[in-house]
């Protein structure tokens, strides 16, 4: 007699499968389905599909449950199009798909980052009344839209369902609350928290964490305290993530000492601070300009059995650069790769700014060349720093060339980008009478036209610079006429 109740090992499952295929008569489809389901739980999806193929070759009859397992496997393997093909065969055989069938396909679309198609498919299901929305499908939709960044869809769908008879579970409520807080709608999240409690759904720490984060983000500390007291009353205990939210928020508000004091409380509650906790503290002391304390915490990580991550390095490098301690920043920058970490766009950009501020332009351009060779993409802030360096060293033509490269790579210039180049032209005398033949005025005119088309207004510094230059030259007033109206002038 075959026992399928404790099949938690793939080799054991395959031996059972071979035994079942050799039996005469063959076991019923229910036994085979149980074995398939066990293999799927082990996450051996391709093996389960191979087993199903052998079943078909051995003329083991399949039922709707078998086909649902196959569709689920294809979806989890990110081959959802094969799942849809199986669905067609499924229907042609006269079986009717159930909500679980469609849920697997929707889940597969989300796994392949095809959220718009998941939404379209769901709308078809509802409009054609092919199935009823159940709790599991709703859960998949909410989580899928949240992970895909479609917070509004997540919220709107929840509001529609909330008015019906379906009561979402705590995980679904938590996902929607997360979306609301991420979009800055903390008051709506608090209302939803009250609503779920009224409906008898008990929140957990995962429900509360995004609300704590949202309140901290807006400095609503009294409400944070009230929420923590509410959690304590309900015996919902803060986890490491909860503590890290508060430590990080205090550090960002310049209260690193208060955040450091919290570590003792964490330890008393058997919550061990991690590298995220200490990274926030390092950043907090850098914000205060206390580089000695920031470095002390950084250096203490090894004795705590923790390895600094790139965020820890980025905070210290940024802090040292802001204090004009470039040698210390550079030493840390070089240490990053020896620790098995990779420099980020932020790391390179911060170091570039520090070097340029100290007038070490050659070193800065050498670093930018390295950044490009390592295929670390520059962002808008990187380009603005580089443009500033070119303008300060009177390399205006190269600045225009870099602006062209910037736009070609899909980085959209902002107001400081244009202001930097225009100010560079003015300060370096490129708008002088003797250089009119070089079409420098035409270049400024082109920049101003671009700014207008992109909806930018020249900042006060740029306006005053052009006013000064046109008064000095006694001509070219058309440049001022082209300036978009500035709200402060």
N, C-alpha and C positions, 0 to 999 in steps of 0.2 A: 504494500500500500504506500503510495507516494505522499510525502508530507510537504506541503507548500507554505506552511505557516511561519517557518523560520528561515526563509531564503533571503539571507542578507549578504551573500558572497557570490560574486559573478561566476567563479568556477563551479560552485555548487549548483547555481541556477542552470548553467549550460549542461552539466551532467544530467540534471533532472530532465531538461528539455530533450536530450538525446534518448533517455530512457522512455520518455512519453511517446516519442515518435516511433520507437521500436515495439511499443505495446500493441497487442491485438485483443480486442478491438481498441482503437485509439480513444484516449480520454476525451471527454466533451470539451467544447470551446470554452466553458467557464474555467476549467482548470488551466488551459493555455493562457487565458486572459489574466488570471492571477499571477502566473509566472511572468508574463509580459509587463504587468504593472510593477512587479517587484524589481525587474531589471531597469525600468524607467525611474523608479525611486532611487536607484543607485547611480542615476544620471548617465547610464550607458545607452544613449538614445540610438546610435547607429547599430549597436548589437540587437536592440529590440526590433529594429526594422528588418535586420537580417533574419531574425527568428520568425517574424511575421511572413517573410518571403518563403522560408522553408515550410511553414505551416500550409501556405497556399499550394506549394508544390506537392505536399503530402496529402492534399485534399482534406485538410482539417477545415471544417466549416467556420467561416468568420461571421461575427454578428456586428451589430452597431457599436457595441462596446469596443470590439477589436479595432474597428476603423477609427473610433475616437482616440484610441491610444496612438495609432499611427499618425494621425493629424497632429496630436500633441507633440510627438517626437520631432516631426518636421518643423513645427513652430519653434520648439526649444533649440533646434539646431540652426536656426536662422535661415531656414529654407522654406519659408511659409508658402511660396508659390506652389511647391509640391503638395503642401497641405491642402491648398485650394483645389488642385487637380484630383486629389483623393476625395474631396468633398463631392466633386462632380460624379465620380464613380459610385460613391456612397448613395447619392440621390437616384442614380440610374438603376441601382439594385432594389430600389423601392423603400429604402430606409429613410426615416425622417430625422434630420439633424436636431439636436437638442441645444439648450443654452450653453452647455459645457463645450460642445463642438465649436460653436461660434466664439466662445470665450478664448479657446486655444488659438484660434486664428487671429483674433484681435491682439492677443498677447504676442504672437509671433510678429505682427506688423510693428508693434512698439519696439520689440527687440531689434528689429532692423531699421529703427529710426524712421519709420514711415507713419508718423502720427496723423498726418492729414488723411491718409488712406484708411487708417483705423477709424477715424471719425466718419468718413464717408460710408464705410462698410456698416458701421453701427447705425447710421441714419437710415440706410437701406433696410436693415433688419427691422427697425422700428416702424418705418413707413409701410412696409409690406407685411407687417405683423407675422414675421417668420418665427419669432420666439418672444418670450417675455423677459424683460430685464430682471435678472436675479442678483442676489447679493454678491456672488463671486464675480460676475461680469462687471458689475458696478465698481467693485474694488479694483479690478484690472484697469478699467477705463480711467478712474481717478488717479491711480498710481502712475499709469502711463502718461497721462497729460501733464502730471506734476513733473515727472522726470524729463519730459520733452520741453519743459519750460512754458507750457500753455496754461498758465495760472487762471486766466479768465475763463477758458473752456471748462477747466476743472471746477471752478466756482459756480458757473452757470448750470452745468450738469447737476451738480449737487443740489442747487436750489430747486430744480425741477423735480428731482427724485424725492427730496425731503418733504414735499407736499403730498406725496402718495403714501401708500401703505408700507413700502419697503423701508425698514429701519437700518441705516448703515451701521457697520461695526466700528469699534474704537480705532482700528487701523485706518479706515476710510476717513473718519472724522479728523484724525491726526494729519492725514495727507492734505486735506482741504485747509486746515488751520495753518499748516506749513506754507501753503500757497498764499494765503491771505497775508501772513506776516512778511513773507518775502516781498510782496507788493506794497508793503507799508500800511496795510489795512488792519492794524492791530485791534482797533475797537470792534471791527466785524468779527475778528477771531475770538475776542472775549465774549461777544454775544453768542457765537456758535458754541463756545465752551459751555456757557450757561444752558443753551438749548439741548446739548447732548446729555447733560446731567439731568435735566428735567425729563428727558425721554428714557431715563434709566440706563444710559450707556456710561459706564464708569471710565473716566479718563485715566491715563497712565503717564509716566514721566516723559514718554515720547510725545504725548499730546501737549504737555506743558512747556517743553524745551523751546519750541519756536516762539511761543508767546513771551517767555522770559527774554529771548533774544530780541524780539520786536520792541518790547518795553525798554530794554537797556539801550537799544539803538537810538531811541528818542529821549533818553535821559529821564524816563519816568520811574525814578527809583522808589518812590513811595508805593507805587502799584506793584513793583517787583517784590518789595518786602511783603505786601499784602498777599500776593500770589504764592510766595514761598510758605507763608503761614498757613494758607489754605491747603497747600500740598501736605504740610506736616500734620494738619488736622485729619486729613484723609489717609495718613500713613503712606503717602507716595514719596519715596525717598529720592533725593537728587542723585543723579549718576555723574560720572566724570564729565560727560558732555555738558551737563547743567552748570557745573562749577567752572568749566572752561569758558562758557559764555560770559559769566559774571566777571571772571578774572580779566578776560580780554576787554570787556566794556569799561571796567575801571581803569585799565591801563590806557585805553584810548582817550579817556577823559582826564588824563594826567594824574590819576590816583594810584600810581604803581605801588606806593608803600602800603596802601589799604589792601590792594590785591595780594601783595606778598604776605600780609598778615593772615589772609584767608587760607594759605597753605597749611598752617597748623590745624585749623578747623577741619580741613579735608582729611588730613592724616588721622585725626582723632576719630573720624567717621569711616576709617579704613578705605578711603579713596586716595589712591596713589597718583600724585600729579605726573603727567606724562610730558613728552617733548612739546606738545601743543601748549600746555600750561606755561612751561618755562619760556617758550618762544614768545608768548604774549608779554610775559614779564620783561624779557630782554627788550622787546619793542617799546614797552611802557617806559623803561628807564632811558632808552634812547630819545624818546619824545621829550623827557625832562632834561635831556642833555647830560645826564649822569652816566658817562661812559664807563667809569670805574665799576659801578654797581652792575651795569649791563654786562660787562666783560667778566665780572666775578661769577655771575649766574651762568654765563656761557661756559666758562672753564670748569664749573662744578658739575656739568652734565655727565661727564665720564665717570666720576666717582659715584654717581647715582645710577649707573648702569644704563644711561641713555645716550644716544648718538644725536648730535645736533643735525637738524634738517636744513634745507636750503633757506627756509623762512628765517631761521635763527641767524644764518650768515647774512642774508639780505638786510635784516634789521641793523645788525652791527656795522656792516659796510656803509649803509645809509647814514647811521649815526656818526660814524667817524668822518665821513665826507662833509657832513653839515658842520662839524667842528673843525674842519680844515685839517684833519689828522690823516692825510692822504697815505702816508707810509704804512700806518696801521691798517687802513682800509685795503691797501694793495696786498699786504701780507695775508690778510684773510681771504681776499679774492683768489690768490694763488693756492691757498689751502683747500679750497672747495673741491677741486678735482682729486686731490690726494685722499679725500674722505669718500670717494666713490660717488660724489654728487655732481650734478650738472648745473652750470650757470644758466639762469633764466634771462628773459628779456629785461626783467627788473634789475637783475644783478649787473648786467652790462651797462644798462642805461644809467644806473646810479653811479657806477665807477667812471663812466664817461663824463658825467656832470661834474664829479669831484675833480677830475683831471683838468677839464676845461676851465673850471673856476680858478684853478691855480696857475692857469696859463700854460699848462703842459699839453699843448695842442698836438705835437708830434706823437706823444705817447697815447693820446686819445684816439687819433686816427689809426694808429697801429692796432689798438684794442678793437676799434670798429671793424678793421679788416679781419681780425680773428673771429669776431662775432659772425661775420658773413661766411667765413670759411667753415664755421661749425654749424651753419644753417640755423642760427637763432634769429627769428624774425624781429626786425626793429618795429616799434610801434610809433604812434604819433609823437609821444613825448621824446623818444629817441631822435627822431628826425628834427624836431624843434631845437633840441640841444645841438645837434650837428650844424643846423643852419645858423644858430647863434654863434658857434665857433667860427664858421666860414666868414660871417659878416664882421666879427671882431678882428679877424686877420685880413680884412679887406679883399676877400676872395669872392666877390659878388657874382661873377659869372659862374663859378662853381656852385654857388648857392642856388642860382636859377636852374642849373643842371640837376642838382639834387632834388629840387622841388618837382622837376619833371619825373625823375625816377620814383619819387614818393607817390605821385599820383598814378603812375603806371603800375605800381605794386598794390594798388587798391587802398592806400592809406589816405584818407580824406583830410586835407589841410584844415586847420581851424584859424580863429582870429589871431592868436599869437604867432602862427606860422607866417601869415601875411605881414603882420606888424613887424616881425623880426627883420624881414627882408627890406621892407620900406624904410625902416629906421636905419638899417645898414646902408642903404643907398644914400640917405640924407647925411648920416654922420661921416661917411667916407667921401663926401664931396662928389658923389656920382651924379648929383643933380645940378652941378655947377655949370656956368655958362660955357666953359671950355669943352664940355663933354656932350654937348647937345647932338653932335654928329654921331655919337655912339648909340643914339636912340634910348638913352636911359629913361627919359621922360615917358617914352612910349611903353617901356617895361612897367613903370609904375602905373601908368594908365591901364595896362592890361591886368595888373594885379587888382587894382580897384574895381575894374569891371567884374572880375572873377568873384571878388568879395561880395559885390552887390547881388550877383546871380545866385550865390550860395546863401544869401540872407544875412550876411554879417554886417555889423556896423563897426566902423573903425573905432578903436579905443582912444581914450583921451590923449595918451602919449603920442600915438600916430598922428592924430589931428594936429596937435600943437607943433609937432616936428615939421609937418608939411606947411603949416602957417608960417613958421619961422623961416623955412627955406624959400617959400615964394616971396616973402617980404624982403629977404636978403637979395634975391635975384631980381625982384621987381617985375616978374613975369610968370607965365605958366599958371595963371589962376584957374585954368580949366581943371587942374587936378583937384583943387578944393571943391569946385562945383560938382565933381563926380562923387565925392565922399557921401556914403549913405548917412542919413540923418542920425546923429548920436543923441541918446536920451539925456545926456548931461551937458549938452551945449545949447 
